[in-house]
Amino acid sequence: MEFAVCMMSDVDEIGFFNHAENLGYDAVWITDSQMMMSDCYAVMALAAQQTKTIKIGTGTSVCGNRIPPAHVAAAATANRIAPGRIFLGFGTGNTAMRTMSQPPMKIKDYHEFIRVLSALLRGEVVDYTYEGRTYPIKMLVHEEKYMNLEPKIPLYVSGFGPKAMAVAGEFGDGLVFAIPPRGTPVKEAMANAKVGADRAGRSMAGFRNAALINIAMLEQGEEVNSDRIIEAIGPNVMASVYYFYNFTKERQADPPDFLKDIWKGYLELISDTPPEHRHFRTQEYHYWKLHPGEAELLKAAPQLIRDTCMVGRPEELVEQIRQLEADGLQHIMWATGNEAKWRFAEEFSRKVMARL
């Protein structure tokens, strides 16, 4: 099993990459959300300069905020700084698009974007449609200057449903997905990816998978809704609430069952925010900190934490991870955006990673 951190993109905390490298982590993934975080590629370049062994990638880059050649140029520039340590993760843009009150990219457009991106990463000529005009394009890369496509930059495609997982299998080198309780079992996710690989006539040999998770690591006798746990991973839990708030609004749907106990309370918390500005409210503290009243909401809903996190004492987490590895999971990244990540990275490395 490989272990990684998914870090909210922060140009002021480049030192965390060294911290993770020294603790034995395999990779750090950097979020991409142009309206509220540091630019992911600027952070990637700075981290690449400062580290020696750890892999650095985006988790995940957003299709809708740059054209494919711009993404590839940014990653290939970092690959010149740290050859062979750069990778790309790509997604449809839950937070990055919703900060602008726009929906994530539709699956048809996602398929086309990843098709073009993957070809450019391989240095190939590919037909690309821009503003209604279609022409062949390629990265005009000369390895002696500017940027490097070699060593190859691996492409992880984010998929949380069967169709997006199939896009990963068709064009990607790996799949980024969510595991239960709020996601898909590993074998099912890989079977969905294989649908796309079969469609393209590709082998699944060497295809990787990576899961984004939240971890609540309990101390002896500690409750899952302790003040310490809520401070550390409360923003992660609330990110799920924000996601489903937008989902229910866009689709005129009811909230999922696991949110029904807190739904009325959450709607009351945001009632003072004008409806036309609620996309600010539901995104601005993404994985970073809690709005007033949210800690109390979580304190009264311990099951919500269990429904959105991997929970347990260190020895219990070890067993859960062993089972995931037996199921075929290859790479775990835990998400973080607050100061608790420095201490947690060390404790998780010492108490869990060292035993696996």
N, C-alpha and C positions, 0 to 999 in steps of 0.2 A: 504494500500500500504506500502510495505517495501522500505526503501531507503538505498543505498549502494554506495560505491566508488570502482571503479576498478583502482588500483594503480600500476604504473610500479614498479616492484620489486626493492627496494632500501634499502640496509642494513644500509645506513646512515640516513634514515628517519623513524626509528621505532616509533619515537614520534608522527608521523601522526596518528597512530592507536589510541593512547590516545586522540588526538584531535578529531577524528571522533566519538569515543565513548562518549566523553563529550558533543558533539553536538547532540547526539541522533540518530546517524546513526545505522542501524541494523547490517551492515556487511561491511567488506572491502575484496575485491577480489584482489588477487596478481597475476600479469602476470608471465608467464614462458617462458623465451627465453634465452637459455643457452649461446649464443654467445655474448650477449651484456648487460645483466642485472644481478643483484645479484640473487643467487639461491633462487627460490621461497620458498623452504621448510626451508631453513635457516632463511629467513625473517619470515615465518610463526611461527617457534618455538620461535624466539625472541619476536614477537608480542604477542604470546600466554602467555609468561611469564609476560609481562608488562601490560596486560589489564585484565579486570574483567568480562565484560558482552558482549562485541561486538563479533559477529561471524566472523571467519577468514577462508578464503578459497582461492583456486587457481582459477584464471580467465583468461585463463584456462590452466591447465596442458596439456602438449603436449605428445601424445601417442608415437611419434617416438624417443624421447630422453631418455627414461627409459623403462625397462620392467615392466609389471603390478605389480609384487611383490615389486619392489623398490618404486613405487609410493605409494602403500598401506602402506608399512613400514614407509615411511616418514610421511604420514598423521596420522597413528596410533600412532606414537611417539608424534606428536603435540597434539593428542587427549588425551594422558596421561597427558600432561601439562595443557590443558584447556578442560576437559571432556565436551562433548556436544556442544562445540563452534566451532568445526572444520567441514568444508565441503570441497568437491572437485568438481571443474568444469573441464571438459575434452574437448579438441578439437583436430582437425587433424593437427594443427601446421602451420598456415599461415606464421607467421613471423619467428618462431623458425626454421622451415625447410628451408625457403627461404634465411635465412642468410647463409646457406650452399649451396645455389643454388640447393636445392632439392624441389620437389613438396610436398604439404601436403599429408597425408596418404589417400589412396584410400578407398572408402566406404566399400568394402568387408573386408579389413584389419581392418578398424575402428570398424566394427560390431564385429569381433572376439576379438579385444583388449578389447572393453567395456564389452563383455560377460564374459571374464575371470576376468577382474578387478572388476566388480560388484559382482561376486561370492566370490572373496577373501575378499571384504569389508564386506560381510555377514558372513564370517568365514566358508564358505563351501569348500568342496573338489571339484575341477574342473579340467578337462583335459586341459592341456596346452602344446602347441607345441613350442619347442625352438630348433633352428638349426636342424629342420627336425625330431626331436624325440618328441613323445607325451607321457606324463605321468601325472597321477593325482598329483596335488599340493594343499596345503592349507597353510595359515598363522599359524605357530606353536606358537600361542600366548597364554600365560598364564597371566591372568589379574593382577597377583600380581607383575609382573616384565616386564620391557622393553617398552611395548606399549599396547594400548587399542583399541579394535574394538568396544567397548561399552562405552558410548552410541553410537549408530550407526552413522557412518559418512555418511551424505547424498551425493549422487552423482548427479551432474547436468551435462547433456550431451549437448554439443554445437551442434546446427544444423542450417544451413542457407539454406538448401534445403530440400525437402520432405523426401528423403531417410535418411538423417542424423537425421531429426526430429523423424522419425520412430524408429531409434536406441535408441533415448532418451526414447521414450514410452515403448520400449521393455525391456530395462535394467535399466534405470535411475530412480531417485527419482524426477527429474525435468529437464526442458529444458532451455537452454540458447540460445537466438536468437536475431535477429535484427528486429526492427519494422519499418514501413514506415517512411520516403519516400524511404529508400534504403533497406527495409526488407519486412517482411511478417506480415499481420494483425494477431492479437492475436488469434482470433477464428480459422483462417486457420492453424496457427502454431500448435495449440492444436489438431485440427482434424488430422493433419499429425502425431503427436505424438500418437494419439489414434490408428492409423493404426498398429504401432508397438506393442502397448499394447494389441490390439486384437489378433495379431499374437502370442503373448506369453500367451494369456489367463489371462492377468493381468487387474485389475481394475485401473481406473484413479483416484480413491479416494485418496486424499492426494498428488497427483502429482502436483508439483509446476512449475511455469514459471518465468523466469527472463530475462529482456531485457538490453542489453548493448547499451548506447546512448551517444551522445555528446550533451552538453547543452551550448547554447549561451544566457546568461541572460543579457538582455539589460537594460541600464539605461534610464531614461526618455529622449526622443529625440535622443538617440544614434542610429547610423547606424550600420547595421550588419557587415560591413567591417571596423569598427573603428580600430585604432591601438591597443586599449585595447583588443578587442575581438580577433583580429588576433594573438596577443601575447599569449592570454590564450588558445585558442582552434585551432589555425592555425595548430599545429602539428597533431592534431586529424584529421582535414580535409585532410591534406596531406597524412595521412596513407591510406585513401581511394584511393588517386591518386596512391600511391605506389602499393597498392593491384592490381589495374586494369592495371597498367603498366606490372606487372608480368603476370597477367591473359592474356592480349593481346599478350604478347610475347610467352607464352607457347602454346596458342591455335591458334596463327596466326589470331586473331580476331580484329575487329575494337573496339575502345573505346566506352563505353556507351554514349548516347546522352548528359547526364549531364556533361560530361567532354570534350566535343568537343571544347568548346570555349577556353579552356586553354591547350589543348593537344599539339599543336604545340609549344607553349611557354615552356611547361614542357620538351618536347624532346630537345629543344635548351639548357635548363639548364643542362641537364645531358650529352650533347654531348661530353664534354671534358673528361668524365670518360670512360676508356676503357670498351668495352662491357663485357669482362670477369670479370670485377670488379663492374658491376652495381648492383649486388645483395648486395654489401656493401653499396653503395650509397642509395638504396631504403629502407634500413632497419635500418641503424645505429642510426638514431635520432627518432625512432618510438615513437610517442606520447610525445616526449621530447622537441625538439626544431626544428627550421627551418633551412634549408640550405640557403646560400646566394641566393637571387633572388626569393625565394618562397613567402615571405611576399608581395612583389610587385605583384606577380601572383595572390594571393588571394585578394589583394586590388582591383584589376580590375575585380574580379569575385564574387560579393556578392551572386549571386544565387547559386553558388557552396556551400557556407556556409549553405544556407537554405536547400539545397538538402542533406546535410550530418549531420545536427544538428537539435535538437529541439530548436526553436528560439522564443524569446519573452521577454517582461517585466515580472516581477514576477507574477503579476496577470494573465497574459496570460498563463504562464507556469502552474499555478495552474489549470486553466480550461483545458488545454491539458492533464494534468496528471489525472484529474478527468474523462475525457473521456476515457483514456486508462484503468483506473481502471474499469469503467463501461463495457468496452470491455472484461474484464477478466484478465488484466495484474496484477500480484501480487508483482513484485519486480523490481525496477529500479536501475541500477548502472550506474553512469556517469564516463567516463574514463578520466584519467589525468596522466601527467608525468612531469609536470613542477612546478615551485614555486607558480604559481597562485592558486594551489589547496588549500593552507592553507586558503587564504582569501575567495575563492569561496565556500569552504566547509561551512564556517561560514555564509556567506551571503545566500546561498541556504537553509541552515537549518532555518535561521531566517525569510527569506522572502517568502519561498515556503513551506517547510516541516511543519512549525508551523501553516500553514493555511489549512492543509489537515488532 
